[in-house]
Amino acid sequence: MRLTRALGFAVPALLAALVVTQFADGTRFVLDARLAGVAAAAVVAIAGRPLLLAVATAVATTALIRALT
């Protein structure tokens, strides 16, 4: 039960860290396939799904966008 509660707090923190580290390229803001992945993960996390599902969704979305472009 403690682990579940701790993971519940980890999801927003991990998403915030992803946004900060993935979209800042030095001094400019970068928009690419990673944005779609983080957005998809945010939707899954907001829906209250498990952290692992949010991460898998981000990976799959990013890979799909990169494969199509």
C-alpha positions in Angstrom: 0.0 0.0 0.0 2.8 2.4 0.7 4.5 1.6 -2.6 1.2 2.4 -4.4 0.9 5.7 -2.7 4.5 6.6 -3.4 4.1 5.7 -7.1 1.0 7.9 -7.1 3.2 10.8 -6.1 6.0 9.8 -8.6 3.9 10.2 -11.7 3.5 14.0 -11.6 7.1 14.4 -10.6 8.3 12.2 -13.4 6.2 14.0 -16.0 7.5 17.4 -14.8 11.0 16.2 -15.0 10.4 14.9 -18.6 9.0 18.2 -19.7 11.9 20.2 -18.2 14.7 17.9 -19.5 13.3 16.8 -22.9 12.0 20.1 -24.4 14.8 22.4 -23.4 17.8 22.3 -25.8 20.3 24.7 -24.3 18.6 28.1 -24.5 15.7 27.3 -26.8 12.4 25.4 -26.6 12.2 22.3 -28.9 9.0 20.7 -30.2 9.3 17.3 -31.7 8.1 13.7 -31.4 9.0 13.7 -27.7 6.2 16.3 -27.1 3.6 13.8 -28.4 5.0 11.1 -26.2 4.9 13.2 -23.0 1.4 14.5 -23.9 0.2 10.9 -24.4 1.8 9.9 -21.0 0.1 12.9 -19.3 -3.3 11.8 -20.6 -2.7 8.2 -19.3 -1.5 9.6 -15.9 -4.4 12.0 -15.6 -6.8 9.1 -16.3 -5.3 7.4 -13.2 -3.7 4.5 -15.0 -0.4 2.9 -13.7 2.9 4.6 -14.1 4.3 1.7 -16.3 1.4 2.2 -18.7 2.1 5.9 -18.9 5.8 5.2 -19.7 4.9 2.5 -22.3 2.4 4.9 -23.9 5.1 7.6 -24.1 7.6 5.3 -25.7 5.2 3.9 -28.2 3.8 7.3 -29.2 7.3 8.8 -29.7 8.4 5.8 -31.7 5.3 5.9 -33.9 5.7 9.7 -34.6 9.4 9.2 -35.4 8.7 6.3 -37.7 6.1 8.3 -39.6 8.3 11.4 -40.1 
